[in-house]
Amino acid sequence: MTAIMIQGAGSNVGKSLIVAGLCRAAKLRGLSVAPFKPQNMSNNAAVTVDGGEIGRAQALQALACGLEPHTDMNPVLLKPESEVGSQVVVQGKRVATVKAREYAALKPSLMAPVLESFRRLQAKHDLIIVEGAGSPAEVNLRAGDIANMGFAMAAGVPVTLVGDIDRGGVIAQMIGTQAVLAREDEAMIKGFLINKFRGDPRLFDDGYRLIESRTGWQGMGVLPYFPEAWRLPAEDALDIAETTGQGVKIACLQLSRIANFDDLDPLKSEPGLQVVMIRAGEAIPGDCALVIIPGSKSTRGDLAYLRQQGWDIDLVAHHRRGGRILGICGGYQMLGTRVSDPEGIEGPAGETQGLGLLNIQTTMTPDKRLTRTRATHAATGQPIEAYEIHIGRSDGPDRARPFALTQGGPEGAQSPDGRVMGSYLHGMFSGDAFRAAFLAALGLPSTQRNHGAEVEATLDHLAAHIEAHLDVSAILKLGQR
């Protein structure tokens, strides 16, 4: 057994979740399995055990396999910084920032490191489950492709194609994909499955048989919608889940370049806590206890976006009412009095006035800090297990009141009244003791939740869901040689 690849008949068809479930199912069958995504585009990144960064979805898939995340699991990561340009991360390290047309020219040179990472994983594990990106039907992107059929052909990995029935037109998705593919690419597809079905799957029997007869591909099953999906980190900012109901309200600003928004995941399941995303054109609610300004891939750009929404005025009013504000990473930088980018690292060189809610200043620098960090929360004394992934250095008088203490010294800053807080620590709410103590200050009683155990249980439920509805043995058999 060596490798199988899951590709989609469109974007956001559920590939990441299916790969995570297959990884856990294979692990429970006693296989040594690892995830792999040749190319990912996401501002939701994780710091790896070898000191690099990969897409957060691959970190979740690694967890499903019982592995530490490693840069080989996602050798090419694109982190959008504007509508037309992205930072290019290769085997965990930033190598360039390029526009879309420039990336098309760069792409062919990236197949070598992609295959290098893939071969290293293959040498260590029984099975590699590969996730494609977007869709192979985007044949205009086929030249130099490393994400879908280009990789499948180069590595000799058979493909199972996923269609999303929830958005409609799934028969056309599947048959249409076959119609536009070159013959040699189409030959790599050995099976298909249908995802996100709601209701009685038998109602799709005729459509399922039609796809089988028209394509000649082996049907691997119809997978009903997985209701617990919201408990796992979302890959796309558009999929960020909110919670409903009564209780303490936390509002998070959905910035245009929001990054590492999985910081919110441990809060979503907290009983008595309402988490709402504030989107463009919406005002910050007057009844929230805390406003979170999350990470951003473009701090100065999102400062301008924030002001366009009028959120700067809302934040001042919220603070005046006695509310609390927490800025994480880019959000921390925005809370200061100034953000300077003299070398034009995140965009045009220049300086932007900050929100002025913390007395700190930030200067962007070329070096990126990528590290896992252990800290102690200054206000409560609770331990924090976190990671840092940022450029820029922040300093100023409010740093004398740190958010946390690390072995390297004070971290973050707080305002004199303690109600405005900033930190570079991502993932802080994953720690049960810290999360309980932090939320207690907002008036939320401790619920004794174990967030890590909940994620593990959800992955087990996902694997059982996949085993119950898909022909997992047939899917895994495709990779046998």
HELIX and SHEET records of a PDB file:
HELIX    1   1 LYS A   15  LEU A   28  1                                  14    
HELIX    2   2 ARG A   56  CYS A   65  1                                  10    
HELIX    3   3 THR A   71  MET A   73  5                                   3    
HELIX    4   4 ALA A  100  LEU A  106  1                                   7    
HELIX    5   5 LYS A  107  LEU A  110  5                                   4    
HELIX    6   6 MET A  111  LYS A  124  1                                  14    
HELIX    7   7 VAL A  139  LEU A  141  5                                   3    
HELIX    8   8 MET A  149  ALA A  155  1                                   7    
HELIX    9   9 ILE A  165  ARG A  167  5                                   3    
HELIX   10  10 VAL A  170  VAL A  180  1                                  11    
HELIX   11  11 ARG A  183  GLU A  186  1                                   4    
HELIX   12  12 PRO A  201  PHE A  204  5                                   4    
HELIX   13  13 ASP A  205  THR A  215  1                                  11    
HELIX   14  14 ALA A  229  ARG A  231  5                                   3    
HELIX   15  15 ALA A  237  ASP A  239  5                                   3    
HELIX   16  16 PHE A  261  LEU A  264  5                                   4    
HELIX   17  17 ASP A  265  LYS A  268  1                                   4    
HELIX   18  18 THR A  299  GLN A  308  1                                  10    
HELIX   19  19 TRP A  311  ARG A  320  1                                  10    
HELIX   20  20 GLY A  330  LEU A  335  1                                   6    
HELIX   21  21 PRO A  397  ALA A  400  5                                   4    
HELIX   22  22 MET A  428  SER A  430  5                                   3    
HELIX   23  23 ASP A  432  ALA A  440  1                                   9    
HELIX   24  24 HIS A  451  HIS A  469  1                                  19    
HELIX   25  25 VAL A  472  LYS A  477  1                                   6    
SHEET    1   A 6 VAL A  33  PHE A  36  0                                        
SHEET    2   A 6 LEU A 127  GLU A 131  1                                        
SHEET    3   A 6 ALA A   3  GLY A   8  1                                        
SHEET    4   A 6 VAL A 159  ASP A 164  1                                        
SHEET    5   A 6 ILE A 189  PHE A 197  1                                        
SHEET    6   A 6 GLN A 218  PRO A 224  1                                        
SHEET    1   B 4 GLN A  39  MET A  41  0                                        
SHEET    2   B 4 VAL A  76  PRO A  80  1                                        
SHEET    3   B 4 GLY A  85  VAL A  90 -1                                        
SHEET    4   B 4 LYS A  93  LYS A  99 -1                                        
SHEET    1   C 2 ALA A  45  VAL A  47  0                                        
SHEET    2   C 2 GLU A  53  GLY A  55 -1                                        
SHEET    1   D 6 LEU A 273  ILE A 278  0                                        
SHEET    2   D 6 VAL A 248  LEU A 253  1                                        
SHEET    3   D 6 LEU A 290  ILE A 293  1                                        
SHEET    4   D 6 ARG A 324  ILE A 328  1                                        
SHEET    5   D 6 VAL A 420  SER A 423  1                                        
SHEET    6   D 6 ALA A 413  GLN A 414 -1                                        
SHEET    1   E 2 ILE A 258  ALA A 259  0                                        
SHEET    2   E 2 GLY A 295  SER A 296 -1                                        
SHEET    1   F 4 GLY A 350  GLN A 353  0                                        
SHEET    2   F 4 ARG A 338  ASP A 341 -1                                        
SHEET    3   F 4 GLN A 361  HIS A 377  1                                        
SHEET    4   F 4 PRO A 383  ASP A 395 -1                                        
SHEET    1   G 5 GLY A 350  GLN A 353  0                                        
SHEET    2   G 5 ARG A 338  ASP A 341 -1                                        
SHEET    3   G 5 GLN A 361  HIS A 377  1                                        
SHEET    4   G 5 ALA A 404  THR A 406 -1                                        
SHEET    5   G 5 GLY A 409  GLU A 411 -1                                        
END                                                                             
